[in-house]
């Protein structure tokens, strides 16, 4: 069982790393090459711009478990056989919350052929996420919780991070930072799910 101190440290790290755009010497050591990463076209003011990273292409999805809002177990293996778009977010992460409406719209366009799952990294799980979702009109997103932070720690991910997996369960690309999922760049990226 993970101690509360470890969870508190992980939460602190996640908050500090939320959509961090500046690099440090430590980050530079693991920064992918220019061929592996592209930055989205400059967006109009107040529009999020994330970074597209292809350096993990071909890596298998993590076997980490997360859960439905009802507390039933789930994993990325449950989606094998069709592409899936996985969004790691939290209620306290402003760029995460800002991109959710466009992510919901993308989920509507993709339909059942490519499920879009939003996996909350809130430590309080459904107790925090359900009240947050009340009054929000997300008709297409499939919401899950990961109160043990298995996915964000397993990927070493800043929030938000969104990963596209192919039908074979292997990564195609990931976007770190807020992104306009209704924009032209997103449409091109999401077309790779086919």
Secondary structure as GFF3:
##gff-version 3
##sequence-region A 1 194
A	DSSP	alpha_helix	4	17	.	.	.	ID=ss1
A	DSSP	alpha_helix	25	28	.	.	.	ID=ss2
A	DSSP	beta_strand	37	39	.	.	.	ID=ss3
A	DSSP	beta_strand	51	53	.	.	.	ID=ss4
A	DSSP	beta_strand	65	68	.	.	.	ID=ss5
A	DSSP	beta_strand	73	75	.	.	.	ID=ss6
A	DSSP	three_ten_helix	76	79	.	.	.	ID=ss7
A	DSSP	beta_strand	84	89	.	.	.	ID=ss8
A	DSSP	alpha_helix	94	110	.	.	.	ID=ss9
A	DSSP	three_ten_helix	111	113	.	.	.	ID=ss10
A	DSSP	beta_strand	115	120	.	.	.	ID=ss11
A	DSSP	alpha_helix	126	133	.	.	.	ID=ss12
A	DSSP	beta_strand	142	145	.	.	.	ID=ss13
A	DSSP	alpha_helix	150	155	.	.	.	ID=ss14
A	DSSP	beta_strand	161	165	.	.	.	ID=ss15
A	DSSP	beta_strand	171	176	.	.	.	ID=ss16
A	DSSP	alpha_helix	184	190	.	.	.	ID=ss17
A	DSSP	three_ten_helix	191	193	.	.	.	ID=ss18
###
